[in-house]
Amino acid sequence: RQKLPSLPDGVASARLCSAPRLSLVGFFAALVVGFSIASPHEFPTAATVQAILSQQAVPGLVALAAAVVLIVGEFDISIGGTLGVTAVFSAWAFQQHWSLAEILLAAVAIGVAVAIVNSVLVVGLGVNSFIATLAISTVLGGVSLLVTGGETLYQGIPASFTSLANNVAGVSLLAVYCVGVGLLLWYLTDQTPFGRRLRATGSGRDAARLIGVRTHRYVIAAFVLAGVVAALAGILDTASADSATPTVGPGFVL
């Protein structure tokens, strides 16, 4: 038998690490091909691409928020609740004649406040992150019901706000925001010392602590990033729907 040459360790490990990413790309390509064959006159069209990009941008932002916390080895179930609260808050604030700048700043503040509460529970008190953030999500859902009175808010939302979700030159602005946030988070987590410490915290917290990484700070930073991104998703969801319902948010976690 002729012995096949073995790959260098670096090449072999690189291919092994990239296999899950490539499998997801392959699965996505298979879906596109399958639906294109099944419905050749409807699916492979520019209108379908635009619709998918627009409809999946907000879930994409929520997924990015979840991914940041997963990097440090924790869960954040409250991102759906944060989205819901900021979505409801933005619609309510327009009824109170707040400016867009004030609403954006307040939404970011809400995201940071939720992240701080999560950090106190998880880092300060040592509560399991899944349980802690699930509880916070339930509380946020109650806040949304309280603010809306169980009704959909739609009055007073200006066209200048809903234009944030328009299409420009056939491209959804929602998709542009999602890609922009994704690139920013990729740069932070993959190309900076901050990102390397985030990954070290998630891959081996005790070992990272022994080499001088202040892991608690990076867990808190991950929760804050997730809260801000989830808050942005809530703002954009209201802009896209031109309204906010008290039940929006938790479903996005899935």
N, C-alpha and C positions, 0 to 999 in steps of 0.2 A: 504493500500500500504506500502511496505517496502522501507524505505528511504535508498538510496545508500550512503555509506560513501563518503564524499567529500575529495578531495586531499588537502594536505597542500598547502598553498599559494606558497611556493618556488617551489614545484614540479610542480604545475599547470603552473606557469609562465615559468619554464624551458622548459616544453613540448610545450607550446605555442610559445616560441622563436625558438625552434628547428624544428617546423613544416615546415616552408618554406625550410629549408635545406634538411629535409627528403623528402619533395615532389620532389625536384630536383633530388635526388638520385633515388627515385622511378621512376620518368619519364625516367631517363637515363637507368635504369634496364629494363623498359618496351620497350624502343627502341632496346636494345640489344636482348631481347627475341624475339621481333617481327621480326627483320631482320634475326635472326637465324632461325626462323620457315619458313620465306618466302624464304630464300636462304640457306638451311642447308649445302650445299657443298661448298659455297663460303665465306659467311660472318663469321661464327665462326671459323676462322683459325688464326694461328699465323701471317701469312702474312698480314691479314687485321688489326690486332691489331698494328703491326709495322707501317703500312701505316698511320693509324689514328693518332697514337702517333707522328709520324714524321710531318704529314701535319698540325696538330692542335697545335703544340708547339709554333710557332710564334704568331698565334692568341691568344693563351693562355697567352703569355707574355704581349700582348697588353691589354688583359682583366685585368690582374693583375695591370698594370699601371693605367688603368681607375679606378679600384676599390680603389686604394689608395686615389685618389682625391675625389671620391665619399664619402669616410669615413668622410672627413671634410666638406661635404655638398656642394661640387663644382663639375663642369664638366671640363674635359679637352679633347676637340675635336681635339686638335693639336697633340695628340700622333700619329695619323696616318701620319701626315706631318713630325713629327720627325723621325718616322721609315723610311719614304721615303727618306728624306734628308740624313740620315746616311747610308742607303743602297746605294744610288747613290754616296755619298762621298767615301765610302770604295772602290767601284769599280774604281772610278776616281783616288783615291790615289794610288792604285796598279799600274795604268798606269804611274803614276809619280814616281814610284819606292820607295814609302814609305814602311817602315817596318811594320809588323803586330802590334808591340807594339805602334808605333806612331799612327797608325790608330785607335787602341782601345782607346788610351788616347784622341785623337781628337774627336772621336765619343761621348765619355762621356762628353767632353767639350761642344759639340753641344747640347746634351740633357740638360745640366745645363744652357746653354745660353738661350735656348728656354724657360726653366722653369722660368728664371729670368725675361724675357720679359712678360710672362704670369702673374707673380707675381706683376710686376709693374702695369700692366693694371687692374688686379683684386683687389689686396690689396691696391696698392698705389692710383689708380685713381677711384676705386670703380665701374669699368665696370662689367656688368654681365659676369660671367665666360663662359657661353655657347657662348655668342656673341664674347667675346674677343678671346677665343681659336679657334673659328671657323674662325675668321679673320686671326689669325696667321697660321692656317692650310692652308688657301688659299695662303698666302705669301710663305710658305714653299713649296707648290706645284709648285709655279712659280720659286723658286730657283732650284728645281730639274729639271725643264724643261730647265732652263738657263744653268746649268752645263752639261747636257747631249746633249743639242741641239736637243732634241726630239727623240734621238736615244737610243737604248739599249746598255749599256756598258758591254762588256764581255771579252775584251782582257786584258792580263796581270795578270789575277787573278790566283795566284799560287795554286797548289794542297794542299799545307800545310794549306791554308786558308779554302778551301772547305772541308778539312778533319774534320773541326769543326762540320760538319753536318753528319758525317758518322754514321754507325751502329757499335756498339761494342758488341760482344757476343749476337747479335740479338736484342739489345736495341739501340734505336735512341739517340744519344748524345743530339739532340735538346730537346727531352722529359726530359732528365736528367737535362738540364739547366733550363727548365721550372719548373720542380718540385723543384729544388734547390732554385730558386728565390721565388717560392711560399712559401716554408717553411721558408725562411728568412723573407719575408714580414709578414707571419703569426706570427712569433716570435716577430717581431717589433710591430705589431699592437695589438696583443692579450696578450703578456706576459711581456711587459715592461711599465714603467711609460710614456715613450714617446707615446706608442700606446694608453694608456688610455687618454692622453691629446688630441691626434688626435680625438678619438671618442667623447670626451667631446666637442670639437670644432664643430664637425658635428651635434651632437644631440641637442645642445643648446648653441649657440655661446655667447649670452649675459650672460647667467648663468655661463658659463665657464670663461668668462672674469671677472665676479664679484668675483669668488673664486680664482683668481690669475693666470689663464692660459693665457699666451700671445698668443692669438688665431692667430694673424697675422703670427707669426713665424711658427706655425704648418700648416697653409695653404701654406705658402711658402715651407716648408719642404715636404709637400705632392706633390706639383708641381715638386720639384726637384727629388724626388724619381720616380715619373711617367716619367719624362724626361729621366732619366738614364736608366730605364727599357725599355722604347720605343727605345732608342738608341741601346741598346743591341739587341732588336728584329730586328732592321734594319740591324745590322752587321750579325746576324744569317740568315736573309732572303737572303742576298746576298751570303753567304756561301752555303746555301741550293740550290739556283737556279743557282749558278755559273755565275750570271749576275745581272744587276740592270736596271730596266726600269723607265722612268721618271714618270710613272703613279702609281708606287707602293706606297702604304701607305694609302691614304685616304679610300680605300675600307675596310681596316682592322678595322676602327672605328665601323662599323656596327657589 
